Amino acid sequence: MLGKIEILAVILILILLFYFVISFGAGAFSKKETNLRTKKYLKSVNILLAIITVVGVLLTLFL
């Protein structure tokens, strides 16, 4: 079984991987200029990932 620290590490790695996949798919790493809709979408994704990270850390530390 994994301990608390390992579970936290897995959660953070998955969130980071999800961030890179979404950003790459939205074209954030391309050399072209991104439009306003894409920037708003990526901002919303970043907020969602931050909330998921906070909830994951709190659940891992307190349970």
C-alpha positions as MATLAB code, in Angstrom:
seq = 'MLGKIEILAVILILILLFYFVISFGAGAFSKKETNLRTKKYLKSVNILLAIITVVGVLLTLFL';
ca = [
       0.000    0.000    0.000;
       1.079    3.549   -0.590;
       1.602    5.919    2.305;
       0.271    9.453    2.539;
       3.324   11.060    0.988;
       3.320    8.683   -1.978;
      -0.389    9.290   -2.587;
       0.207   13.033   -2.469;
       3.083   12.676   -4.938;
       0.912   10.633   -7.319;
      -1.887   13.218   -7.124;
       0.500   16.086   -7.856;
       2.161   14.231  -10.753;
      -1.220   13.438  -12.308;
      -2.335   17.062  -11.973;
       0.898   18.290  -13.553;
       0.536   15.788  -16.396;
      -3.090   16.847  -16.915;
      -1.974   20.507  -17.025;
       0.624   19.806  -19.729;
      -1.795   17.754  -21.841;
      -4.539   20.398  -21.701;
      -2.120   23.263  -22.356;
      -0.491   21.440  -25.257;
      -3.888   20.596  -26.737;
      -5.084   24.193  -26.435;
      -1.962   25.460  -28.162;
      -0.417   27.292  -25.231;
       3.085   26.063  -26.149;
       2.845   27.002  -29.825;
       4.707   29.972  -31.220;
       1.519   31.463  -32.617;
      -0.440   33.980  -30.618;
      -3.376   32.486  -28.703;
      -6.767   34.117  -28.888;
      -8.809   35.429  -25.983;
     -11.105   32.374  -25.746;
      -8.128   30.054  -25.394;
      -6.567   32.251  -22.706;
      -9.830   32.302  -20.747;
     -10.137   28.521  -21.123;
      -6.596   27.947  -19.850;
      -7.217   30.319  -16.926;
     -10.318   28.302  -15.998;
      -8.354   25.057  -16.262;
      -5.634   26.486  -14.009;
      -8.216   27.502  -11.404;
      -9.805   24.041  -11.540;
      -6.423   22.338  -11.156;
      -5.551   24.592   -8.231;
      -8.801   23.663   -6.479;
      -8.210   19.959   -7.133;
      -4.656   20.297   -5.797;
      -5.793   22.022   -2.605;
      -8.526   19.440   -2.000;
      -6.097   16.579   -2.677;
      -3.519   17.992   -0.275;
      -6.119   18.590    2.438;
      -7.575   15.103    2.073;
      -4.139   13.526    2.089;
      -2.934   15.392    5.153;
      -6.069   15.156    7.279;
      -7.316   11.649    6.503;
];
